[in-house]
Amino acid sequence: MQEIYNTLGEERELALLFLDIRNFTSAMEIKSSYEVIYMIRKLFVLFNHSITSAGGRIIETSGDSIYAVFGLDTTLKTAVQSAVDAAYSLLHDVEVFNSSYVQPHFNLNYEIGIGIHQGKVVVGQYNLANKEQMTVMGLPVNIASRLQGETKELNNNLVISESAYHLLTDPKKAEMRSVNLRGITSTMNVMLMGDPFHRKNLISDMDLDYYLGISG
């Protein structure tokens, strides 16, 4: 049986980040699908840059969502800190993208919700249509995804599990909340490390030039 398990992947401790663009559907109601998809692709270029620069790897994208992992080549403590660093960069990416592109050209304002958790997962590879694809699966993945979903209910764009928070090198002060996640039997403590939604953007000209260069 152990041999069969080994063929399915390797157990690792990783940090897990889920991101969702909050008003993706509403944008499609007022703009064409092509316009919205074009904007999202440009935004995903920025997101990929921030995630990989922090040492993360995108495992999956689906419509307006991204699932990324951190710690494939580092300790868990470093992985969690890298995931939070990436989260703040992602939030800043959205502010710059709104100010430099979406607001002036489309009169829209995107927001994102991010959930972060950590734990033991199974990292494996599977072949789909003759293409190797990395998979990272386990209960911590589901929890991280649920935390992202809680950002709307908690009105905070970055929600991290308490267990992940305690692994941070120098954590900023954050408000603790207890939540009941769908499909999870136990109540869970989480930390609100972001800002309420609909916060006014404060972007410098230097930011605009830098991010426009990345997104093309």
PELIN-V626334 format. One line per field, one symbol per residue. phi: phi as a letter, one per 20 degrees, with the letter a starting at -180 (. if undefined). burial: b if it has 24 or more other ideal C-beta (glycine too) atoms within 12 Angstrom, else e. Layout:
BEGIN
phi->???
burial->???
END
This chain:
BEGIN
phi->.fffgffeqdfcdceccdccefdffffffdcfgffffffffffffffffffffenecfebcbmdccccccofccffgfffffffgfgfffffgffffffecfffeclcbeccdcccbbqfcddbccdclmcfcfcccqggfffgfffgffgffelbebdcffffgfeffbfffbeecdcdegndfefcecdeddcffmfffcceffggfffffffn
burial->eeeeeeeeeeebbbbbbbbbbbbbeebeeeeeeeebeebbebbbbbbbbbbeebbbbbbeeeebbbbbbbbbeeebbbbbbbbbbbbbbbbbbbbbbbbbbbeeebebbbbbbbbbbbbbbbbeeeeeeeeeebbbbbbbbbbbbbbbbbbeebebbbbbbbbbbebbeeeeebeebebebeeeeeebbbbbbbbeeeeebebeeebbeebeebbe
END
